[in-house]
Amino acid sequence: MHLRIFDSAERDLEDGYHFYERQSQGLGIYFLDSLYSDIDSRLFFAVIHRKVFGHYRLLARRFPFAVSYQS
């Protein structure tokens, strides 16, 4: 399955990393690890998520973020 992360999404991940890293050293890395793990889980649970504005929405487990994708 092909995965493409848009530039705007990469910037959101970078912004989230910097935000959480300012809260506590190492939390930014944990944030990225958690989000990438959630994104990887999409391979197993694709299209079981709710559709919002024409895209599936995967809610991150540990952080207030969502991932939108198409099947």
C-alpha positions, -999 to +999 in steps of 0.1 A: +000+000+000+013+034-010+016+061+016+022+098+008+026+124+035+019+159+022+042+188+029+016+205+050+012+173+071+050+171+076+049+207+089+021+198+113+042+169+126+073+191+129+052+218+148+038+191+171+073+178+177+086+212+187+055+220+208+058+188+229+096+190+231+092+224+247+069+208+273+094+181+283+126+169+268+120+137+249+082+142+246+086+154+210+103+122+200+075+102+218+049+123+199+065+114+165+069+077+174+033+076+186+019+093+155+040+072+131+028+041+149-008+052+145-001+059+108+014+024+104-016+008+121-037+022+092-023-007+071-041-031+093-073-011+100-078+008+068-113+020+059-128+011+093-125+047+104-152+073+101-154+093+069-152+131+073-153+154+043-147+125+020-116+112+038-112+085+064-102+100+098-079+081+122-077+096+156-043+094+173-043+073+205-021+094+227-022+129+214-049+152+202-042+147+165-060+131+136-048+116+103-069+119+072-065+093+044-080+078+013-082+041+007 
